[in-house]
Amino acid sequence: MNPIDNKPADADPMPVPPPQPDLDACCGNGCDPCIFDYYDLAMDEYRRALRAWRERHPAA
């Protein structure tokens, strides 16, 4: 059980990072935003979610 909200631990799974795009996924045309810009934003969100998850699961 999660002591904070009395839910089973598997009801709050650890976040997983977004898949990194292949280097070939970028077309090289200077798109704004580039696929790698979206990946950077997704990684920022993942890091925030992981920090929050670790606060809820300090023993993990």
Protein Blocks (a to p, Z undefined) as FASTA:
>chain_A
ZZklopafklmccddddddddfklpgolopacdfklmmmmmmmmmmmmmmmmmmmmmmZZ
